[in-house]
Amino acid sequence: MKRKTPTWTILLVLFCTVLTTSAQVSWKYGADKLVIDPIAILYNYNIWLGFFFYGIGAILLIYSLKYGELSVLYPIIATSYIWVAILSMILFSESLNFFKIIGILIIVLGVSLIGYGSRKEDVESYEVAI
Amino acid sequence: MADMQSILIVTFAALWGSFGPVFFKKGAANLTRDLRKNLYNWPLWIGVIFYGTSSMMFIYALKGQQLSILYPIVSTTYIWVSMWAMIFFNEKMNTWKWLGIASIILGVSLLGFGAV
């Protein structure tokens, strides 16, 4: 059975969300020591590292869109909210509260439902074909 | 409270930004192993422009505002992208996928509530 959105494209987009979250963390560090001076910005390696992570993330996202469905792969980007919440807790000691924890769990549920719906669709079109 | 101006900007930015992935998907079909040719893949650059400009609008509008009101609006972008996937790429949505989108919007909204 041919899958419209192969599993590897889903995993690749998940990896993209880790990269873009790393970019945001890097920018957060860079912004903390940001001064309005072109030379200082040039040496603010956190800013450049952020762009690097973002760029690689975008390229991998585009590559996975070549082989998978937009309606399945795009919502997976929502998992980046989860990494942001967890990393903010670890690195910037921002607290997780009840709303955030439930929110994270529901996002996980949502992404799983989309994955499930996409497989369901594959099975249905396979059954129609035979 | 979130002021009216921020609400309007975020509503627009969510719709505007949803065209970014549409152009990425369109350009992705023509990706080649010749790296230099990919630089002339104009839909990819249009996608980058949509993404970049909507990000700037979000950064401007979200700053210092109450996220419990704005995060749900930010996540309407997932509805738009699903609609464009159906319209422009003939992808099929089903009950499970729509339930997934609804859950993601609810989850992101709760994160906004937790951020207060």
gemmi code that builds the backbone of each chain (N, CA, C; Angstrom):
import gemmi

chains = {
    "A": [
        ("MET", (0.849, -1.195, 0.000), (0.000, 0.000, 0.000), (0.888, 1.250, 0.000)),
        ("LYS", (0.622, 2.114, -0.983), (1.445, 3.312, -1.095), (0.926, 4.373, -0.122)),
        ("ARG", (1.838, 4.954, 0.622), (1.417, 5.992, 1.554), (1.597, 7.363, 0.935)),
        ("LYS", (0.550, 8.186, 1.045), (0.618, 9.528, 0.460), (1.601, 10.395, 1.228)),
        ("THR", (1.724, 10.104, 2.504), (2.706, 10.821, 3.334), (3.566, 9.783, 4.045)),
        ("PRO", (4.722, 9.423, 3.437), (5.573, 8.386, 4.037), (6.010, 8.764, 5.456)),
        ("THR", (6.211, 7.747, 6.271), (6.583, 7.985, 7.673), (7.847, 8.831, 7.799)),
        ("TRP", (8.812, 8.623, 6.896), (10.070, 9.372, 7.031), (9.864, 10.875, 6.862)),
        ("THR", (8.851, 11.281, 6.062), (8.622, 12.726, 5.901), (8.067, 13.305, 7.210)),
        ("ILE", (7.238, 12.518, 7.906), (6.689, 12.975, 9.189), (7.822, 13.139, 10.212)),
        ("LEU", (8.729, 12.140, 10.239), (9.864, 12.213, 11.180), (10.772, 13.398, 10.840)),
        ("LEU", (10.935, 13.639, 9.530), (11.800, 14.750, 9.112), (11.217, 16.097, 9.553)),
        ("VAL", (9.901, 16.247, 9.448), (9.272, 17.507, 9.876), (9.380, 17.661, 11.398)),
        ("LEU", (9.247, 16.531, 12.118), (9.443, 16.593, 13.576), (10.846, 17.101, 13.898)),
        ("PHE", (11.838, 16.602, 13.136), (13.214, 17.057, 13.326), (13.335, 18.555, 13.008)),
        ("CYS", (12.609, 19.010, 11.973), (12.600, 20.442, 11.622), (12.133, 21.291, 12.807)),
        ("THR", (11.109, 20.805, 13.512), (10.580, 21.591, 14.633), (11.629, 21.701, 15.745)),
        ("VAL", (12.438, 20.641, 15.901), (13.520, 20.704, 16.887), (14.543, 21.765, 16.455)),
        ("LEU", (14.835, 21.804, 15.139), (15.803, 22.790, 14.627), (15.288, 24.217, 14.802)),
        ("THR", (13.998, 24.455, 14.449), (13.501, 25.830, 14.531), (13.392, 26.270, 15.996)),
        ("THR", (13.090, 25.306, 16.875), (13.068, 25.659, 18.299), (14.471, 26.017, 18.778)),
        ("SER", (15.478, 25.253, 18.310), (16.863, 25.583, 18.661), (17.214, 26.981, 18.168)),
        ("ALA", (16.702, 27.325, 16.973), (16.958, 28.661, 16.431), (16.379, 29.727, 17.359)),
        ("GLN", (15.165, 29.480, 17.830), (14.523, 30.471, 18.696), (15.266, 30.630, 20.020)),
        ("VAL", (15.727, 29.494, 20.550), (16.497, 29.551, 21.801), (17.785, 30.343, 21.576)),
        ("SER", (18.431, 30.056, 20.446), (19.678, 30.743, 20.124), (19.444, 32.246, 19.985)),
        ("TRP", (18.338, 32.627, 19.347), (18.005, 34.050, 19.199), (17.707, 34.695, 20.540)),
        ("LYS", (17.056, 33.908, 21.411), (16.748, 34.430, 22.749), (18.057, 34.797, 23.474)),
        ("TYR", (19.051, 33.881, 23.380), (20.366, 34.168, 23.971), (21.001, 35.387, 23.302)),
        ("GLY", (20.888, 35.423, 21.952), (21.483, 36.528, 21.195), (20.826, 37.856, 21.527)),
        ("ALA", (19.488, 37.842, 21.698), (18.747, 39.077, 21.967), (19.102, 39.646, 23.330)),
        ("ASP", (19.430, 38.752, 24.276), (19.758, 39.203, 25.626), (21.011, 40.077, 25.650)),
        ("LYS", (21.931, 39.819, 24.688), (23.153, 40.635, 24.674), (23.212, 41.515, 23.430)),
        ("LEU", (22.004, 41.826, 22.890), (21.935, 42.627, 21.674), (22.204, 44.099, 21.966)),
        ("VAL", (23.129, 44.677, 21.193), (23.348, 46.118, 21.271), (23.284, 46.687, 19.861)),
        ("ILE", (22.922, 47.946, 19.757), (22.803, 48.557, 18.440), (24.181, 49.014, 17.985)),
        ("ASP", (24.910, 48.060, 17.435), (26.250, 48.333, 16.929), (26.535, 47.258, 15.880)),
        ("PRO", (26.682, 47.673, 14.616), (26.828, 46.694, 13.523), (27.951, 45.681, 13.772)),
        ("ILE", (29.067, 46.136, 14.317), (30.207, 45.239, 14.535), (29.857, 44.199, 15.607)),
        ("ALA", (29.188, 44.671, 16.663), (28.822, 43.758, 17.750), (27.828, 42.706, 17.251)),
        ("ILE", (26.902, 43.136, 16.382), (25.912, 42.187, 15.840), (26.625, 41.147, 14.981)),
        ("LEU", (27.644, 41.604, 14.243), (28.433, 40.697, 13.404), (29.074, 39.589, 14.232)),
        ("TYR", (29.482, 39.929, 15.459), (30.151, 38.949, 16.321), (29.193, 38.239, 17.274)),
        ("ASN", (27.901, 38.615, 17.189), (26.908, 37.967, 18.047), (26.560, 36.622, 17.408)),
        ("TYR", (27.376, 35.587, 17.732), (27.244, 34.330, 16.987), (25.907, 33.639, 17.223)),
        ("ASN", (25.225, 33.946, 18.343), (23.918, 33.335, 18.604), (22.896, 33.705, 17.528)),
        ("ILE", (22.991, 34.964, 17.055), (22.081, 35.410, 16.006), (22.311, 34.586, 14.737)),
        ("TRP", (23.577, 34.419, 14.360), (23.906, 33.689, 13.124), (23.578, 32.211, 13.248)),
        ("LEU", (23.830, 31.653, 14.427), (23.502, 30.249, 14.680), (21.990, 30.055, 14.516)),
        ("GLY", (21.210, 31.030, 14.996), (19.753, 30.990, 14.853), (19.337, 30.931, 13.394)),
        ("PHE", (19.939, 31.821, 12.576), (19.627, 31.822, 11.140), (20.012, 30.485, 10.502)),
        ("PHE", (21.151, 29.934, 10.918), (21.627, 28.660, 10.375), (20.609, 27.555, 10.656)),
        ("PHE", (20.180, 27.442, 11.922), (19.201, 26.414, 12.296), (17.894, 26.598, 11.525)),
        ("TYR", (17.453, 27.865, 11.434), (16.206, 28.151, 10.740), (16.280, 27.767, 9.267)),
        ("GLY", (17.404, 28.105, 8.654), (17.602, 27.818, 7.231), (17.579, 26.325, 6.949)),
        ("ILE", (18.354, 25.558, 7.745), (18.379, 24.104, 7.554), (16.973, 23.533, 7.772)),
        ("GLY", (16.279, 24.042, 8.800), (14.917, 23.587, 9.075), (13.998, 23.829, 7.890)),
        ("ALA", (14.097, 25.029, 7.280), (13.240, 25.363, 6.134), (13.538, 24.449, 4.951)),
        ("ILE", (14.830, 24.201, 4.699), (15.209, 23.354, 3.555), (14.661, 21.930, 3.740)),
        ("LEU", (14.786, 21.396, 4.955), (14.293, 20.038, 5.206), (12.762, 19.973, 5.116)),
        ("LEU", (12.092, 21.055, 5.568), (10.626, 21.102, 5.468), (10.192, 21.070, 4.000)),
        ("ILE", (10.856, 21.897, 3.184), (10.508, 21.955, 1.762), (10.756, 20.591, 1.110)),
        ("TYR", (11.888, 19.957, 1.463), (12.215, 18.650, 0.911), (11.141, 17.620, 1.272)),
        ("SER", (10.673, 17.645, 2.526), (9.670, 16.652, 2.924), (8.325, 16.928, 2.248)),
        ("LEU", (8.044, 18.227, 1.950), (6.785, 18.556, 1.272), (6.746, 18.014, -0.153)),
        ("LYS", (7.944, 17.758, -0.718), (7.996, 17.174, -2.064), (7.386, 15.770, -2.053)),
        ("TYR", (7.536, 15.071, -0.941), (7.121, 13.664, -0.898), (5.887, 13.401, -0.041)),
        ("GLY", (5.442, 14.406, 0.736), (4.282, 14.166, 1.610), (3.216, 15.225, 1.421)),
        ("GLU", (2.061, 14.999, 2.046), (0.945, 15.919, 1.905), (1.090, 17.136, 2.822)),
        ("LEU", (0.701, 18.290, 2.276), (0.745, 19.537, 3.047), (-0.196, 19.469, 4.255)),
        ("SER", (-1.389, 18.893, 4.036), (-2.397, 18.863, 5.104), (-1.990, 17.957, 6.262)),
        ("VAL", (-1.000, 17.098, 6.051), (-0.513, 16.240, 7.138), (0.759, 16.829, 7.752)),
        ("LEU", (1.672, 17.268, 6.881), (2.981, 17.701, 7.376), (2.935, 19.070, 8.052)),
        ("TYR", (2.114, 19.988, 7.523), (2.133, 21.333, 8.102), (1.702, 21.369, 9.571)),
        ("PRO", (0.585, 20.684, 9.944), (0.170, 20.754, 11.362), (1.205, 20.196, 12.333)),
        ("ILE", (2.117, 19.341, 11.829), (3.137, 18.768, 12.725), (4.035, 19.862, 13.298)),
        ("ILE", (4.106, 20.995, 12.575), (4.921, 22.116, 13.046), (4.454, 22.592, 14.429)),
        ("ALA", (3.189, 22.319, 14.758), (2.662, 22.717, 16.072), (3.427, 22.065, 17.226)),
        ("THR", (4.128, 20.962, 16.953), (4.896, 20.326, 18.040), (6.001, 21.252, 18.547)),
        ("SER", (6.371, 22.269, 17.737), (7.427, 23.169, 18.202), (6.997, 23.914, 19.478)),
        ("TYR", (5.669, 24.120, 19.642), (5.186, 24.731, 20.889), (5.599, 23.895, 22.102)),
        ("ILE", (5.599, 22.558, 21.892), (5.939, 21.648, 22.991), (7.410, 21.810, 23.367)),
        ("TRP", (8.284, 21.802, 22.344), (9.729, 21.936, 22.622), (10.021, 23.294, 23.267)),
        ("VAL", (9.335, 24.339, 22.780), (9.559, 25.671, 23.360), (9.203, 25.672, 24.843)),
        ("ALA", (8.033, 25.078, 25.185), (7.606, 25.065, 26.586), (8.599, 24.291, 27.455)),
        ("ILE", (9.051, 23.136, 26.932), (9.964, 22.304, 27.727), (11.333, 22.981, 27.870)),
        ("LEU", (11.852, 23.515, 26.740), (13.174, 24.155, 26.800), (13.155, 25.428, 27.647)),
        ("SER", (12.027, 26.179, 27.582), (11.940, 27.391, 28.403), (11.993, 27.039, 29.874)),
        ("MET", (11.423, 25.875, 30.190), (11.447, 25.433, 31.582), (12.883, 25.093, 31.999)),
        ("ILE", (13.584, 24.350, 31.122), (14.936, 23.894, 31.466), (15.940, 25.050, 31.448)),
        ("LEU", (15.906, 25.852, 30.358), (16.971, 26.845, 30.157), (16.678, 28.191, 30.817)),
        ("PHE", (15.401, 28.606, 30.792), (15.093, 29.943, 31.286), (14.247, 29.891, 32.565)),
        ("SER", (14.176, 28.701, 33.171), (13.378, 28.428, 34.376), (11.996, 29.104, 34.367)),
        ("GLU", (11.333, 29.036, 33.189), (9.932, 29.460, 33.129), (9.101, 28.266, 33.578)),
        ("SER", (8.108, 28.501, 34.417), (7.404, 27.358, 34.999), (6.331, 26.808, 34.057)),
        ("LEU", (6.136, 25.493, 34.154), (5.010, 24.859, 33.465), (3.843, 24.915, 34.432)),
        ("ASN", (2.654, 25.289, 33.973), (1.496, 25.247, 34.856), (0.458, 24.300, 34.273)),
        ("PHE", (-0.674, 24.202, 34.951), (-1.739, 23.283, 34.547), (-2.143, 23.479, 33.088)),
        ("PHE", (-2.413, 24.749, 32.709), (-2.846, 25.038, 31.342), (-1.812, 24.590, 30.323)),
        ("LYS", (-0.540, 24.869, 30.624), (0.512, 24.526, 29.664), (0.627, 23.008, 29.493)),
        ("ILE", (0.559, 22.292, 30.615), (0.708, 20.828, 30.531), (-0.452, 20.215, 29.746)),
        ("ILE", (-1.681, 20.663, 30.045), (-2.841, 20.136, 29.302), (-2.736, 20.539, 27.828)),
        ("GLY", (-2.311, 21.796, 27.584), (-2.147, 22.275, 26.210), (-1.184, 21.397, 25.424)),
        ("ILE", (-0.036, 21.056, 26.041), (0.965, 20.202, 25.388), (0.353, 18.835, 25.054)),
        ("LEU", (-0.357, 18.262, 26.029), (-0.943, 16.928, 25.806), (-1.968, 16.965, 24.666)),
        ("ILE", (-2.751, 18.051, 24.606), (-3.779, 18.126, 23.559), (-3.138, 18.341, 22.179)),
        ("ILE", (-2.013, 19.082, 22.131), (-1.316, 19.234, 20.850), (-0.789, 17.872, 20.382)),
        ("VAL", (-0.227, 17.099, 21.318), (0.252, 15.748, 20.972), (-0.903, 14.913, 20.422)),
        ("LEU", (-2.062, 15.007, 21.095), (-3.251, 14.282, 20.643), (-3.637, 14.726, 19.228)),
        ("GLY", (-3.624, 16.051, 19.005), (-4.016, 16.592, 17.700), (-3.124, 16.098, 16.577)),
        ("VAL", (-1.808, 16.133, 16.805), (-0.867, 15.681, 15.777), (-1.059, 14.176, 15.522)),
        ("SER", (-1.317, 13.415, 16.600), (-1.557, 11.976, 16.441), (-2.822, 11.721, 15.626)),
        ("LEU", (-3.868, 12.519, 15.891), (-5.124, 12.351, 15.152), (-4.911, 12.593, 13.661)),
        ("ILE", (-4.094, 13.596, 13.341), (-3.835, 13.887, 11.936), (-3.073, 12.735, 11.290)),
        ("GLY", (-2.087, 12.196, 12.004), (-1.351, 11.035, 11.509), (-2.297, 9.852, 11.290)),
        ("TYR", (-3.184, 9.635, 12.250), (-4.138, 8.535, 12.161), (-5.086, 8.742, 10.974)),
        ("GLY", (-5.581, 9.985, 10.839), (-6.490, 10.308, 9.740), (-5.841, 10.096, 8.386)),
        ("SER", (-4.543, 10.398, 8.301), (-3.834, 10.238, 7.032), (-3.689, 8.750, 6.674)),
        ("ARG", (-3.444, 7.894, 7.672), (-3.335, 6.442, 7.426), (-4.679, 5.861, 7.016)),
        ("LYS", (-5.721, 6.351, 7.704), (-7.097, 5.930, 7.433), (-7.443, 6.189, 5.964)),
        ("GLU", (-7.024, 7.386, 5.519), (-7.287, 7.804, 4.147), (-6.544, 6.889, 3.162)),
        ("ASP", (-5.290, 6.524, 3.509), (-4.509, 5.615, 2.663), (-5.242, 4.281, 2.518)),
        ("VAL", (-5.734, 3.760, 3.654), (-6.412, 2.457, 3.648), (-7.663, 2.524, 2.790)),
        ("GLU", (-8.433, 3.643, 2.952), (-9.662, 3.770, 2.172), (-9.396, 3.830, 0.674)),
        ("SER", (-8.378, 4.619, 0.268), (-8.127, 4.718, -1.173), (-7.552, 3.400, -1.711)),
        ("TYR", (-6.872, 2.632, -0.841), (-6.344, 1.326, -1.235), (-7.496, 0.357, -1.474)),
        ("GLU", (-8.497, 0.396, -0.573), (-9.631, -0.509, -0.705), (-10.472, -0.185, -1.936)),
        ("VAL", (-10.564, 1.121, -2.242), (-11.295, 1.514, -3.451), (-10.568, 0.992, -4.682)),
        ("ALA", (-9.227, 1.036, -4.633), (-8.411, 0.615, -5.774), (-8.538, -0.880, -6.039)),
        ("ILE", (-8.677, -1.686, -5.002), (-8.830, -3.128, -5.223), (-10.311, -3.489, -5.128)),
    ],
    "B": [
        ("MET", (-5.320, 42.756, 28.672), (-6.109, 42.740, 27.434), (-5.223, 42.901, 26.193)),
        ("ALA", (-5.730, 42.339, 25.124), (-5.061, 42.565, 23.846), (-5.797, 43.702, 23.155)),
        ("ASP", (-5.058, 44.672, 22.603), (-5.797, 45.762, 21.977), (-6.256, 45.381, 20.569)),
        ("MET", (-7.244, 46.131, 20.097), (-7.907, 45.819, 18.826), (-6.908, 45.761, 17.680)),
        ("GLN", (-5.934, 46.673, 17.708), (-4.969, 46.714, 16.613), (-4.199, 45.397, 16.522)),
        ("SER", (-3.760, 44.875, 17.696), (-3.024, 43.620, 17.711), (-3.883, 42.471, 17.203)),
        ("ILE", (-5.149, 42.464, 17.620), (-6.054, 41.388, 17.184), (-6.191, 41.399, 15.664)),
        ("LEU", (-6.348, 42.593, 15.097), (-6.506, 42.692, 13.646), (-5.233, 42.266, 12.920)),
        ("ILE", (-4.076, 42.727, 13.421), (-2.809, 42.371, 12.765), (-2.589, 40.864, 12.816)),
        ("VAL", (-2.842, 40.248, 13.985), (-2.609, 38.810, 14.132), (-3.572, 38.009, 13.247)),
        ("THR", (-4.825, 38.469, 13.165), (-5.800, 37.789, 12.293), (-5.314, 37.808, 10.848)),
        ("PHE", (-4.850, 38.982, 10.417), (-4.358, 39.112, 9.042), (-3.086, 38.302, 8.834)),
        ("ALA", (-2.162, 38.364, 9.814), (-0.874, 37.672, 9.666), (-1.064, 36.152, 9.588)),
        ("ALA", (-2.068, 35.627, 10.293), (-2.318, 34.186, 10.258), (-2.778, 33.758, 8.863)),
        ("LEU", (-3.618, 34.577, 8.261), (-4.096, 34.280, 6.902), (-2.964, 34.476, 5.885)),
        ("TRP", (-2.265, 35.583, 6.003), (-1.156, 35.927, 5.107), (-0.073, 34.851, 5.160)),
        ("GLY", (0.303, 34.451, 6.372), (1.381, 33.476, 6.548), (1.006, 32.096, 6.033)),
        ("SER", (-0.299, 31.808, 5.952), (-0.716, 30.475, 5.506), (-0.358, 30.239, 4.038)),
        ("PHE", (-0.071, 31.296, 3.288), (0.336, 31.121, 1.895), (1.803, 30.709, 1.774)),
        ("GLY", (2.579, 30.902, 2.842), (3.990, 30.480, 2.827), (4.122, 28.999, 2.515)),
        ("PRO", (3.506, 28.112, 3.329), (3.611, 26.684, 3.053), (3.014, 26.274, 1.708)),
        ("VAL", (2.010, 27.027, 1.219), (1.425, 26.697, -0.088), (2.486, 26.850, -1.179)),
        ("PHE", (3.226, 27.966, -1.127), (4.268, 28.173, -2.141), (5.445, 27.225, -1.930)),
        ("PHE", (5.733, 26.863, -0.677), (6.789, 25.867, -0.425), (6.428, 24.538, -1.077)),
        ("LYS", (5.164, 24.143, -0.897), (4.699, 22.876, -1.468), (4.771, 22.929, -2.996)),
        ("LYS", (4.372, 24.078, -3.563), (4.405, 24.230, -5.019), (5.840, 24.160, -5.535)),
        ("GLY", (6.737, 24.875, -4.852), (8.137, 24.871, -5.279), (8.795, 23.525, -5.049)),
        ("ALA", (8.382, 22.822, -4.005), (9.009, 21.546, -3.640), (8.897, 20.533, -4.777)),
        ("ALA", (7.802, 20.622, -5.548), (7.594, 19.669, -6.646), (8.719, 19.758, -7.673)),
        ("ASN", (9.343, 20.944, -7.780), (10.390, 21.135, -8.786), (11.802, 21.147, -8.214)),
        ("LEU", (11.964, 20.642, -7.003), (13.315, 20.562, -6.429), (14.171, 19.651, -7.300)),
        ("THR", (15.427, 20.060, -7.524), (16.314, 19.195, -8.315), (17.623, 18.988, -7.558)),
        ("ARG", (18.410, 18.015, -8.045), (19.700, 17.749, -7.424), (20.715, 18.840, -7.763)),
        ("ASP", (20.411, 19.583, -8.839), (21.275, 20.701, -9.208), (20.960, 21.868, -8.267)),
        ("LEU", (21.819, 22.036, -7.244), (21.517, 23.000, -6.183), (21.326, 24.414, -6.712)),
        ("ARG", (22.123, 24.759, -7.769), (22.050, 26.125, -8.259), (20.694, 26.426, -8.910)),
        ("LYS", (20.124, 25.399, -9.575), (18.812, 25.573, -10.209), (17.734, 25.879, -9.172)),
        ("ASN", (17.896, 25.325, -7.968), (16.894, 25.554, -6.932), (16.826, 27.021, -6.511)),
        ("LEU", (17.942, 27.735, -6.729), (17.941, 29.158, -6.386), (17.012, 29.947, -7.308)),
        ("TYR", (16.722, 29.382, -8.498), (15.815, 30.058, -9.431), (14.381, 29.545, -9.303)),
        ("ASN", (14.144, 28.733, -8.252), (12.802, 28.201, -8.006), (11.989, 29.299, -7.308)),
        ("TRP", (11.315, 30.149, -8.115), (10.700, 31.347, -7.545), (9.588, 31.095, -6.524)),
        ("PRO", (8.767, 30.015, -6.650), (7.751, 29.824, -5.594), (8.363, 29.707, -4.200)),
        ("LEU", (9.569, 29.097, -4.127), (10.210, 28.974, -2.816), (10.506, 30.346, -2.222)),
        ("TRP", (10.959, 31.273, -3.065), (11.272, 32.616, -2.569), (10.017, 33.378, -2.176)),
        ("ILE", (8.925, 33.168, -2.939), (7.657, 33.806, -2.563), (7.212, 33.265, -1.203)),
        ("GLY", (7.397, 31.938, -1.007), (7.067, 31.332, 0.284), (7.860, 31.966, 1.413)),
        ("VAL", (9.164, 32.178, 1.167), (10.025, 32.793, 2.183), (9.521, 34.196, 2.516)),
        ("ILE", (9.085, 34.939, 1.475), (8.594, 36.305, 1.709), (7.314, 36.293, 2.564)),
        ("PHE", (6.387, 35.375, 2.219), (5.159, 35.264, 3.025), (5.491, 34.929, 4.483)),
        ("TYR", (6.400, 33.947, 4.662), (6.783, 33.532, 6.015), (7.422, 34.686, 6.780)),
        ("GLY", (8.378, 35.323, 6.130), (9.138, 36.383, 6.791), (8.253, 37.552, 7.190)),
        ("THR", (7.397, 37.996, 6.249), (6.574, 39.163, 6.555), (5.543, 38.829, 7.636)),
        ("SER", (4.980, 37.597, 7.586), (3.993, 37.280, 8.624), (4.676, 37.164, 9.986)),
        ("SER", (5.912, 36.628, 10.006), (6.645, 36.547, 11.283), (6.853, 37.934, 11.877)),
        ("MET", (7.215, 38.885, 10.997), (7.441, 40.252, 11.492), (6.159, 40.838, 12.076)),
        ("MET", (5.022, 40.559, 11.388), (3.745, 41.059, 11.906), (3.440, 40.433, 13.269)),
        ("PHE", (3.703, 39.110, 13.404), (3.441, 38.431, 14.674), (4.306, 39.019, 15.794)),
        ("ILE", (5.593, 39.182, 15.511), (6.503, 39.688, 16.540), (6.050, 41.064, 17.009)),
        ("TYR", (5.665, 41.917, 16.024), (5.228, 43.264, 16.353), (3.937, 43.248, 17.177)),
        ("ALA", (2.970, 42.396, 16.742), (1.639, 42.455, 17.353), (1.551, 41.709, 18.689)),
        ("LEU", (2.404, 40.677, 18.871), (2.281, 39.865, 20.084), (2.998, 40.477, 21.279)),
        ("LYS", (3.921, 41.392, 20.998), (4.763, 41.929, 22.051), (3.941, 42.632, 23.137)),
        ("GLY", (4.084, 42.162, 24.358), (3.425, 42.803, 25.492), (1.918, 42.627, 25.547)),
        ("GLN", (1.383, 41.714, 24.684), (-0.057, 41.528, 24.657), (-0.449, 40.250, 25.398)),
        ("GLN", (-1.747, 40.148, 25.670), (-2.238, 38.964, 26.374), (-2.380, 37.805, 25.390)),
        ("LEU", (-1.552, 36.765, 25.584), (-1.486, 35.680, 24.607), (-2.717, 34.784, 24.620)),
        ("SER", (-3.481, 34.799, 25.745), (-4.664, 33.926, 25.812), (-5.681, 34.302, 24.748)),
        ("ILE", (-5.665, 35.571, 24.318), (-6.595, 35.999, 23.272), (-5.964, 35.830, 21.893)),
        ("LEU", (-4.649, 36.095, 21.814), (-4.013, 36.116, 20.492), (-3.576, 34.731, 19.995)),
        ("TYR", (-3.148, 33.827, 20.898), (-2.688, 32.505, 20.446), (-3.761, 31.731, 19.671)),
        ("PRO", (-5.028, 31.755, 20.150), (-6.053, 31.059, 19.349), (-6.147, 31.628, 17.942)),
        ("ILE", (-5.948, 32.946, 17.803), (-6.033, 33.560, 16.467), (-4.822, 33.151, 15.638)),
        ("VAL", (-3.644, 33.101, 16.270), (-2.428, 32.671, 15.570), (-2.660, 31.294, 14.949)),
        ("SER", (-3.315, 30.404, 15.714), (-3.425, 29.022, 15.243), (-4.523, 28.819, 14.204)),
        ("THR", (-5.278, 29.885, 13.853), (-6.215, 29.723, 12.738), (-5.478, 29.417, 11.445)),
        ("THR", (-4.178, 29.688, 11.431), (-3.374, 29.408, 10.242), (-3.456, 27.916, 9.868)),
        ("TYR", (-3.659, 27.039, 10.864), (-3.773, 25.603, 10.568), (-5.045, 25.295, 9.783)),
        ("ILE", (-6.103, 26.084, 10.039), (-7.342, 25.901, 9.261), (-7.114, 26.346, 7.814)),
        ("TRP", (-6.486, 27.518, 7.663), (-6.252, 28.040, 6.302), (-5.408, 27.072, 5.490)),
        ("VAL", (-4.311, 26.586, 6.097), (-3.415, 25.708, 5.329), (-4.148, 24.429, 4.912)),
        ("SER", (-4.995, 23.887, 5.786), (-5.757, 22.683, 5.419), (-6.690, 22.982, 4.247)),
        ("MET", (-7.298, 24.181, 4.280), (-8.186, 24.549, 3.177), (-7.426, 24.707, 1.871)),
        ("TRP", (-6.265, 25.353, 1.933), (-5.474, 25.527, 0.697), (-4.999, 24.169, 0.169)),
        ("ALA", (-4.699, 23.247, 1.108), (-4.254, 21.908, 0.676), (-5.362, 21.220, -0.121)),
        ("MET", (-6.616, 21.429, 0.302), (-7.736, 20.833, -0.423), (-7.931, 21.517, -1.773)),
        ("ILE", (-7.894, 22.871, -1.737), (-8.220, 23.638, -2.946), (-7.108, 23.544, -3.998)),
        ("PHE", (-5.850, 23.755, -3.557), (-4.767, 23.864, -4.540), (-4.076, 22.536, -4.850)),
        ("PHE", (-4.103, 21.593, -3.906), (-3.353, 20.350, -4.139), (-4.247, 19.108, -4.115)),
        ("ASN", (-5.579, 19.332, -4.128), (-6.530, 18.207, -4.150), (-6.301, 17.191, -3.044)),
        ("GLU", (-5.848, 17.654, -1.895), (-5.663, 16.723, -0.790), (-7.012, 16.520, -0.103)),
        ("LYS", (-7.159, 15.359, 0.517), (-8.438, 15.069, 1.163), (-8.330, 15.281, 2.669)),
        ("MET", (-9.315, 15.958, 3.219), (-9.413, 16.061, 4.670), (-10.456, 15.039, 5.110)),
        ("ASN", (-10.369, 14.529, 6.307), (-11.440, 13.683, 6.836), (-11.699, 14.081, 8.285)),
        ("THR", (-12.648, 13.418, 8.907), (-13.044, 13.794, 10.267), (-11.850, 13.766, 11.224)),
        ("TRP", (-11.001, 12.738, 11.081), (-9.854, 12.604, 11.989), (-8.899, 13.774, 11.846)),
        ("LYS", (-8.647, 14.164, 10.595), (-7.708, 15.273, 10.378), (-8.287, 16.588, 10.906)),
        ("TRP", (-9.592, 16.816, 10.681), (-10.201, 18.050, 11.210), (-10.194, 18.040, 12.741)),
        ("LEU", (-10.452, 16.840, 13.338), (-10.390, 16.741, 14.800), (-8.980, 17.074, 15.289)),
        ("GLY", (-7.990, 16.610, 14.530), (-6.599, 16.912, 14.866), (-6.331, 18.406, 14.852)),
        ("ILE", (-6.817, 19.085, 13.784), (-6.638, 20.545, 13.674), (-7.321, 21.240, 14.861)),
        ("ALA", (-8.553, 20.801, 15.176), (-9.284, 21.405, 16.293), (-8.515, 21.218, 17.603)),
        ("SER", (-7.950, 20.018, 17.797), (-7.185, 19.757, 19.028), (-5.956, 20.642, 19.104)),
        ("ILE", (-5.256, 20.784, 17.971), (-4.049, 21.617, 17.973), (-4.415, 23.054, 18.356)),
        ("ILE", (-5.519, 23.557, 17.786), (-5.938, 24.926, 18.093), (-6.279, 25.054, 19.586)),
        ("LEU", (-6.982, 24.052, 20.108), (-7.316, 24.059, 21.539), (-6.036, 24.015, 22.381)),
        ("GLY", (-5.112, 23.138, 21.998), (-3.865, 23.003, 22.755), (-3.047, 24.288, 22.755)),
        ("VAL", (-2.912, 24.902, 21.566), (-2.151, 26.155, 21.463), (-2.844, 27.245, 22.288)),
        ("SER", (-4.193, 27.265, 22.254), (-4.943, 28.261, 23.030), (-4.673, 28.097, 24.520)),
        ("LEU", (-4.635, 26.827, 24.975), (-4.366, 26.583, 26.403), (-2.967, 27.059, 26.775)),
        ("LEU", (-1.989, 26.887, 25.856), (-0.643, 27.406, 26.127), (-0.695, 28.907, 26.298)),
        ("GLY", (-1.541, 29.564, 25.483), (-1.726, 31.010, 25.602), (-2.323, 31.382, 26.948)),
        ("PHE", (-3.303, 30.593, 27.394), (-3.914, 30.839, 28.713), (-2.883, 30.660, 29.820)),
        ("GLY", (-2.016, 29.624, 29.649), (-1.002, 29.341, 30.675), (0.076, 30.408, 30.739)),
        ("ALA", (0.206, 31.203, 29.663), (1.296, 32.177, 29.599), (0.974, 33.457, 30.345)),
        ("VAL", (-0.281, 33.583, 30.797), (-0.675, 34.839, 31.471), (0.121, 35.037, 32.762)),
    ],
}
model = gemmi.Model(1)
for chain_id, residues in chains.items():
    chain = gemmi.Chain(chain_id)
    for i, (resn, *xyz) in enumerate(residues, 1):
        res = gemmi.Residue()
        res.name, res.seqid = resn, gemmi.SeqId(i, " ")
        for name, pos in zip(("N", "CA", "C"), xyz):
            atom = gemmi.Atom()
            atom.name, atom.element = name, gemmi.Element(name[0])
            atom.pos, atom.b_iso = gemmi.Position(*pos), 0.0
            res.add_atom(atom)
        chain.add_residue(res)
    model.add_chain(chain)
structure = gemmi.Structure()
structure.add_model(model)
structure.setup_entities()
